[in-house]
Amino acid sequence: MVRRFALIFFLSATIEAMASPGNASGVDASFDASLGLRTDNFRWNIAGSPGPGYPDVNVLSELSWRDIKVQEVRLAGDVHRMNAFLFQAYWSGGRIVAGKNQDSDYGGDDRTYEFSRSNNQSDMGDTRDIRIGTGFPTGDPAETMMTPLLGWSYSSERLFMLDGFQTISSYGNKVPLGPFGRLDSHYQHRWTGGWLGLEATMAMAPRLRMGGVFRYYPRLTYLADADWNLRPDFNHPKSFEHTAEGKGWDFGFSLFYALDEDMDVGALVDWRRRWATGGTDTTFAGDGTVSVSPLNEVRWEVFSFGLTARFRLPINDADRRSHLFEETDGPR
């Protein structure tokens, strides 16, 4: 549904731009296809709440996923009317191929009296990202362009816990140390919200162009749900859910080389951070009861690298030219 909305919005903006009065010679579009690798680090922790079997501590459970390796496919497009209008749409899908998880439980405040810890594999899962934005470019396309932006985004990641290995079992915990089977738990988190940004591109040399973009997310809605498959006291397939309000930012860098008037090749580097605090952990027990605890914090960091091909799609053949080429004089 979200992807369908983004596609409809992108096509509507394209049609609107093409149909705008006086725009017959100023509309261009481009399409990017990329392959990338990214590394994610993600963690969250909850506090305990008074109740049978749950100590009232400021950190009861803490889970972290480290060095999550993701293979990504990215698709992006934009349509723009020179110095007047820009619309962007972006989609990426990823497959998790490696990673590690740690699950710790504490009986005392400030992460003391750790009575359980397992270190597990996390070599499967998936990611999805959708982003749309609009802005108003200023500057010379052949030299330097600055574009204030605003938009909306959706990001999700499904993380697994597999191949369990108990490394700490103390203070009355009866789980034996060593490997344990049948672990197949997962946790899926989603972030949605608007953003403000600034994008800049600069000609570095003939055919070579550098770009950078910064996006700030002042208010993100965080929603996650999980299935802890080895907990018979929890409901399945939804054992608990997390809700919170958060913030975040992205920084991206790109370098493109123009092969000809229709195609560029390039490299992309992205760094992303999201965080949320003061949320709610709602646990659904197998007997139908529901308990609520504080969700202290959520932290997510992503670093990615990709190689991309950009295809320029001038809408009006009569004005067909790139910013790096002249029709009669060849490359600058």
N, C-alpha and C positions, 0 to 999 in steps of 0.2 A: 504494500500500500504506500509506504513512504517513497520507495523508488518510483512508483507510478506517478505520485504527486510531483516529484522533482522533474521527471521527464515532461509531464504536461506543462509545468511552469516554464521550463526551458523552451519548449516549442512555442508556447504562447508569447514569450518575450521575443523570440526570433521573428515571429509573424508580425508582432506589433512594431518592431524596429524596421522591418522591411516595408511595412505599410505606412510609416510615418511620412507626412508631407515633406518634400524637399530632401528625401533621403535616398533617392534612386542611385546616387553615385557614391554614397559614403558608408555602406554596410559591408562588413567583412565578418567571417567566422573562421574558427580554427578548431581542430580536433586533436587531442593528445591521447596516445596509448602508451602505457608504461608497464614495465616489469620491475619489481622492487623487492628488497629484503628489509625487514624491520625487526627491532628488538624492543620488547615491552617489559616493564617492571610494574607490578601492581600489588597493592596490599590494602587490607582493611582490618580494623579491630573494633570490638564491641565491649561494653561494660557489662558487669553482672547486675542482676536485680534481685531483691529479696524474694525468696521462694524456695520450695523443696528442691534440693540438689543443685542450686545455683548460688554460689557465694556472691555477696554484695561487694564487688571489687571494681576498681576503676578500669582495669583491663582484664576481661575474662578470657576471651579468645582472640587470637591474632593470626591471620593467614596472609601469606605472601607468595607471589609467583615471580620468579626471577629468571632473567635471561630467556624470555619467551621469544623464540625465533619464528618469524612469520614470513611466508612467501606471498607476495601481493601482486594482484593485477589492478591497474588503475586506468580509468577512463575519465577524460575531462573535455569540456568544450566551452567555448565562449562565442558570443556574438557581440559586435560593437559597431557603433556609429562614430566616426572619427571625432574626438574631442567633445562628445556629447553623451554617450550612453555605453555602458558595458554590462553584460550579463554573463555569469559564470555558473557552470554546473560541474560537479565532481562526484565520482563514485569509485570506491575501491572495495575489493573483496580479497580476503586473505585466508590462508590455511596455516595453522600452527603445526610445526614439525618438530620442535624441541622445547624443553623448558623444565624447570624444577619448582616444586611447591613445598612449603613448610606450614604446618598446622600446629600451633601451640596453645595450650590452655593453662591458666594460672589460678592459684588459690589465694594469692595475696595481692595487695595493691602494688602498683608500679612494677608489674611483671615479676613478682617474686613468687616463690613456692610453685614453680612450674611442675605440674604433675603429669602432663602428657605432651609429647611432641612426636610428630611423624614427619618424615621427609620422603616426598613422593615425586613421581614423574608427572610431567604435564606436556606430553608430546602429541597431543591432538587438540582440536578446537578450531574455531573460525572467528573472523573479524569482518565487520562491515562499517563503511563510512560513507556518508552522503553529505554534501555541502552545496548550497546555492548562495549566490551573492550578486549584488548589483552595485554599480558605482559610476563615477563621472570622471573620465580621464582628463588630465591637463598636461600640456607640454608638447614637444615635437616628437612624433613617432620615430623619426630617424635618429634622434639623439636621446633625450631623457623624458620619460613619462612618469607621472605620479597619479595614482588613482585612489581616492578615499572610497572605502567599501563598507557595506553592511550586508548581513545575510543571516542564514539559519543553518544549523548542522545537526546531524544525528550520527552517533558512533556507538557501536556495540562490540562486545567481545565475549566469547564463550570459552571458559577455562575449565580444564579437567584436572582431577586428581586420580592418578593411576599407580599401580605397582607400589603399594604402600609398604613403608618400612618404619617401625616404631623405634625411636631413638632415645626417648625418655619416658619412663613409667615409674612414678614414685608417689609418696604421700597417700598410699592406699589405693592407687590406681592398679587394677588387676590385669591390664592389657599386657601380654608378654612382649619382651623386646624382640626385634628382628622383623623379617618380612611377614606380611599378612596378605592374604588373597582377597579377591572379589571387590577390591576398591574401584569404584567407577562413579565418583561423585563429580558434579559440575556446578559452576557458578557463572551466571551470565549477567553482565552489567551493561547499562545503556545510559548515554548522556545526550540530552537534547537541549537546544537553546539558541538564542540569537548571538550575533557577534558583530564587532566593529573592527575594521582593519585598514591598513594602508599598504598599497603595492607600488613598487618602483621598478622600472626597467631602464637599462642604460646600454647604449652602444659602446662596446669596448674596442672593437676593431672591425674592419670589413668582414661582414658575415657573422661576427661574434657578438652576442648580446647576453648581458647578465641581468638577473632579476632577484628581487627579494620581497617578501611579504610578511607582515605581522598581523595577527588576529587576536583580539581580546574578547573573552566570553564573560560578561559581567554577571550572568545568572544562568546556571545550568541546572536542569532537573535530572537528578540521579535516581535510577530505579534498577534494582537487581533482584534476581531470584535464584534459588539453589535447590538442588536435590542431593542430600547426603545419604547415599544409598545403603550404607552400613549402620545407620541409626534406626533401629526398629521402633524407637520411641517418637520418631519424627514422621510427619505425613509425607506421602510420596504421590506424585512426582514433585510437589512443591513443599519443601521442608521449611523454608523461611524466605523472607523478602526484606530488602533494604530500600529505604527512601531517604533522600536528603536534597538539599540545595547546595550547589557548588559553583566554582569558577574555573577559569583556565585560560591558556594562551597557546598559540602556535607561532613558530617561526620557520619560514621556508626560504631556501636559496636555490636558484636555478642558473644554468649556463647552457646556452643554445648556440649551435653552429648551423648556418643556413646552407644546405646543399644546393638548393635552387629556389626558384620563385614559389614552389609549392610545398617544400618539405624542409624541416629542421630536424636535427638530432641533438640530444642534450642529456644532461644529468641533473637530478633533483636530490636535495637533502632537506629533511624536515625534522623538527624537534617539537614535541607536543607535551604539555603538562595539563593535568586536570586534578582537582582536589575538592573534597566535600567534607564538612564537619557538622556536628550537631544533628545527626539524623536519627532514624528509628529502625531498629531491628525487630521484626515481627516473626515469631516462631510458631509454626503450626504443628501441634502434637498429633500423634497417631490416634489418640482418643477423642480428637475434635476440639480440644482446648487450645487457646491462643494466649501467648505471653509476649510482652513487649519489653525490650531493653534499649538502652542508648547505643546508637551507632556513633562511635567516637570520631572516626575519620576514615577517609578513603583517599588513596594516592595512586595516580597513574601517570607513568612517564613512557613516552614512545620516541625512539630515534629511528629514522628510516632513510634509505638510499635507493634511488631508482634510475634506470636508463629509459629514455623516452624518445618517441618519434612524434613530431608535430606536423600536421597536414593543414596547410592554409587553404581555405575554401572561399575565395572571393565570390560574392554573390552576383556582381555585375562584371561580365567579361570585358566590357569596354574600359573598365578602370583597373584591369588586372595588373597588379604590380605589388611587390613586397616593399617593406621599408628599407631593405638592404640592397635592392636592385633597381636599376632603371631599365625601361624596355629597350631603349636604343643604345645606351652606353655600356650595358653589362654591369658586372659587380663594381661597386665603388672601391 
